[in-house]
Amino acid sequence: MNVKSTRGMSLVEIIVAVGIFGIVSVVLSTAFVEMMKSQKNVENRDRANDFATSFGRMLYNDGTCSSLFCNPNGAGACQNTFILPAKGSPEELELKTNMPGINAPELKAGVEVDRGIAIRSLTIEDSGMAPQPVLVGTATYNKVNVRVTLVLDLLNMQNGAGAGTQAGAPNDGVVGTVAPRFYDLPMYIDPGTRQIIGCKVEMTTQDSCALLGAEVDPVTGLCKPQQQCMMFGHYITSVCDTPRTTSCPPPVPNAISRKLACPVGSIASQTGKFVNSWTESCGKKCSFRVTNTQEYFICLRCTQ
């Protein structure tokens, strides 16, 4: 004969079961919250990278870049007037812009440029390379390499009513910072005042002609070879957009001057530009994107 027990759970057993259920619920809830935070962090980093890329496109285009800083042709007043600071003394930028997707009237430190993304710092400084005198119309300017550095903060956005999806939505402060983005670009500056006149990223016919050791005939507009040119070596600049990388190719100095500049008496002519990107690991479930920009220069001394 089989005897089955019909005794229910005791009070102690019920308390233990409830306690175990409560602990499991807390663990699952905490894990879910952390997962959502991680997902938002990834989304914010993606938006930050998209913004940094779009901002770079503006800088690496002569028209949009010059509209941010000044006008190289002198047509109208400069929208923004800047004195280029020396290498090692970066200064904060405040750029008026109508960049699509940005609700702020200007880009500067503290401005939220997208939901969950704010500018921590936006600075400019001279890269320290030797200036190259150039003739623009009837005026002579110095062509210098300028470094613009952008650092973005990630904000902890609030959920619920009023959170919104655009910049300016309620947030609980900074929860992370994106690796700095470096933009190196040539600009025209006034040799006396060091005021930025405009950007010179793209090559003109005059630039291409100069690479061949020739000059543009002011009457015919044709590229006219000069009688004699001597080459005084070359040099290569190399810049990565994040200081965390350990595999950034080093720059190659000129063999004669032993600097990233031409020997005295010769002029630097840019012969090419190479941009390469790759992903590096920074630990378990951690990686970051690296973009390397190399610019190639030859040093020429030409006579008629």
ZITAHU-V901607 format. One record per residue. N is the residue number from 0. RES is the residue in one small letter. OMEGA is omega in whole degrees, -180 to 180 (999 if undefined). D_LAST is the distance of its C-alpha to the last C-alpha in Angstrom with 2 decimals. Layout:
n: {N:N}
res: {RES:RES}
omega: {OMEGA:OMEGA}
d_last: {D_LAST:D_LAST}
//
This chain:
n: {0:1:2:3:4:5:6:7:8:9:10:11:12:13:14:15:16:17:18:19:20:21:22:23:24:25:26:27:28:29:30:31:32:33:34:35:36:37:38:39:40:41:42:43:44:45:46:47:48:49:50:51:52:53:54:55:56:57:58:59:60:61:62:63:64:65:66:67:68:69:70:71:72:73:74:75:76:77:78:79:80:81:82:83:84:85:86:87:88:89:90:91:92:93:94:95:96:97:98:99:100:101:102:103:104:105:106:107:108:109:110:111:112:113:114:115:116:117:118:119:120:121:122:123:124:125:126:127:128:129:130:131:132:133:134:135:136:137:138:139:140:141:142:143:144:145:146:147:148:149:150:151:152:153:154:155:156:157:158:159:160:161:162:163:164:165:166:167:168:169:170:171:172:173:174:175:176:177:178:179:180:181:182:183:184:185:186:187:188:189:190:191:192:193:194:195:196:197:198:199:200:201:202:203:204:205:206:207:208:209:210:211:212:213:214:215:216:217:218:219:220:221:222:223:224:225:226:227:228:229:230:231:232:233:234:235:236:237:238:239:240:241:242:243:244:245:246:247:248:249:250:251:252:253:254:255:256:257:258:259:260:261:262:263:264:265:266:267:268:269:270:271:272:273:274:275:276:277:278:279:280:281:282:283:284:285:286:287:288:289:290:291:292:293:294:295:296:297:298:299:300:301:302:303}
res: {m:n:v:k:s:t:r:g:m:s:l:v:e:i:i:v:a:v:g:i:f:g:i:v:s:v:v:l:s:t:a:f:v:e:m:m:k:s:q:k:n:v:e:n:r:d:r:a:n:d:f:a:t:s:f:g:r:m:l:y:n:d:g:t:c:s:s:l:f:c:n:p:n:g:a:g:a:c:q:n:t:f:i:l:p:a:k:g:s:p:e:e:l:e:l:k:t:n:m:p:g:i:n:a:p:e:l:k:a:g:v:e:v:d:r:g:i:a:i:r:s:l:t:i:e:d:s:g:m:a:p:q:p:v:l:v:g:t:a:t:y:n:k:v:n:v:r:v:t:l:v:l:d:l:l:n:m:q:n:g:a:g:a:g:t:q:a:g:a:p:n:d:g:v:v:g:t:v:a:p:r:f:y:d:l:p:m:y:i:d:p:g:t:r:q:i:i:g:c:k:v:e:m:t:t:q:d:s:c:a:l:l:g:a:e:v:d:p:v:t:g:l:c:k:p:q:q:q:c:m:m:f:g:h:y:i:t:s:v:c:d:t:p:r:t:t:s:c:p:p:p:v:p:n:a:i:s:r:k:l:a:c:p:v:g:s:i:a:s:q:t:g:k:f:v:n:s:w:t:e:s:c:g:k:k:c:s:f:r:v:t:n:t:q:e:y:f:i:c:l:r:c:t:q}
omega: {179:179:179:179:177:-178:177:-180:177:180:-180:-180:179:180:180:-179:178:179:179:178:179:180:179:-180:179:180:-180:180:179:179:180:179:-180:178:179:178:180:179:178:180:178:180:180:178:177:179:179:179:178:180:-179:178:179:178:178:178:178:-177:-176:172:-175:-175:-178:179:-179:178:178:-173:-178:177:-175:-180:178:-180:-178:-178:178:178:177:179:-177:170:-175:178:-178:178:-180:179:-178:178:-179:178:169:-174:172:-175:172:-178:-179:177:179:-178:-178:180:178:179:179:-179:178:-178:176:-174:177:179:178:-177:177:179:174:177:176:-172:178:176:175:180:177:178:-178:179:179:179:178:178:178:-173:177:-178:177:178:172:175:-176:175:-175:176:173:-178:-180:175:-177:175:172:-177:176:-174:179:176:174:-176:177:-178:177:-180:-176:176:-180:178:-180:178:-178:176:-175:178:180:179:179:179:-178:173:-180:178:179:-176:178:177:172:173:175:-176:-179:-175:-175:175:178:-178:180:-178:179:-178:-175:-179:176:176:179:178:-179:179:-179:178:-180:-178:-178:179:-180:177:-177:-178:-176:-176:-179:178:-174:-180:176:-173:-174:176:176:-179:-179:176:-179:171:-177:173:-179:-177:173:-173:174:-180:-176:-175:178:-176:179:179:-178:175:-179:-179:175:-176:-178:-178:-176:179:172:-178:-179:174:180:178:178:-175:179:174:-179:-178:-180:180:-178:179:-178:-180:175:-179:178:179:177:179:-179:-179:-180:176:178:-177:179:175:-179:178:177:177:-174:-179:169:-177:-176:169:-175:177:179:999}
d_last: {121.58:118.03:117.58:114.50:113.42:112.77:111.82:108.80:105.96:107.02:105.53:103.62:102.16:101.09:99.39:97.55:96.44:95.21:93.34:91.62:90.70:89.30:87.15:85.79:85.05:83.14:81.09:80.27:79.45:77.15:75.40:74.93:73.51:71.06:70.02:69.35:67.36:65.27:64.67:63.61:61.27:59.59:59.35:57.83:55.24:54.32:53.92:51.86:49.49:49.26:48.41:45.76:44.15:44.24:42.79:39.92:39.21:38.93:36.44:34.23:33.88:31.39:33.90:37.00:35.31:33.73:37.11:38.71:36.47:34.89:32.88:29.05:29.01:31.55:34.10:37.33:38.40:37.64:40.61:40.17:38.42:37.51:36.06:34.54:36.66:35.38:35.78:39.46:40.72:41.07:42.51:44.68:43.30:45.24:43.63:45.15:45.10:46.82:46.33:48.95:51.93:51.57:54.33:52.90:50.86:48.45:47.49:48.40:50.64:54.23:53.60:55.38:53.05:55.54:59.11:59.27:55.59:54.41:51.23:51.86:48.43:45.04:42.44:38.73:36.60:33.10:32.54:31.02:27.60:24.55:23.28:19.88:18.56:18.11:18.04:21.23:21.65:21.17:22.29:20.60:22.76:22.99:23.35:26.14:28.57:32.06:35.40:38.33:41.67:44.71:48.24:51.15:54.89:57.61:60.65:64.27:65.22:68.85:70.91:73.52:73.84:70.92:68.50:66.33:63.28:60.47:58.80:61.23:64.22:66.58:65.54:66.90:63.73:60.99:61.92:58.59:54.85:52.13:49.44:46.36:43.56:40.00:37.17:33.62:31.10:27.78:28.22:26.44:27.92:27.70:26.13:28.88:31.99:31.14:32.69:31.96:30.26:30.35:29.76:26.75:28.29:27.16:23.69:22.11:19.83:16.95:18.09:18.42:14.99:13.56:15.88:14.10:10.78:9.76:10.28:13.12:12.94:15.36:17.18:17.84:17.68:16.24:13.99:10.76:9.02:5.40:5.04:6.57:8.82:11.96:15.11:17.47:20.56:22.12:25.10:27.81:29.89:33.48:36.02:39.59:41.48:44.58:45.02:48.17:46.46:46.39:44.21:40.92:38.04:36.40:32.75:30.42:28.42:25.11:26.11:23.96:24.65:28.03:27.71:27.05:23.68:20.34:19.95:18.74:15.00:14.46:15.06:17.95:17.76:21.23:21.87:25.55:28.84:32.28:35.60:38.83:42.41:45.61:49.08:50.47:54.11:55.39:59.05:61.94:61.22:58.01:54.44:51.16:47.95:44.63:41.21:38.20:34.65:31.76:28.08:25.36:22.00:19.13:16.92:13.15:10.49:6.94:3.78:0.00}
//
